[in-house]
């Protein structure tokens, strides 16, 4: 598994992840990632960081 911190494919203006957005939230160290289209995003300074692929267990 890779924990890249590259900008994600969409912006906060296009979609804002939250507890009510419909995407699963996954605890990741000291923050929450949101699973979207098989990969994880984390909010950071007005954009999303890409935190790698997500595999179901």
FENSUL-V887447 format. One record per backbone hydrogen bond with DSSP energy under -0.5 kcal/mol. CO is the residue of the C=O (numbers start at 1). NH is the residue of the N-H. E is the energy in kcal/mol with one decimal. If there is no record, write none. Layout:
((CO NH E) (CO NH E))
This chain:
((6 50 -4.8) (11 14 -0.5) (11 15 -1.8) (15 17 -0.7) (18 21 -1.3) (24 35 -2.7) (26 33 -3.0) (28 31 -1.9) (31 28 -3.0) (33 26 -3.1) (34 41 -2.3) (36 39 -1.5) (38 54 -2.7) (39 36 -3.3) (40 51 -3.4) (41 34 -3.0) (42 49 -3.0) (44 47 -1.6) (47 44 -3.3) (48 8 -2.8) (49 42 -2.0) (49 51 -0.5) (50 6 -0.8) (52 40 -2.9))
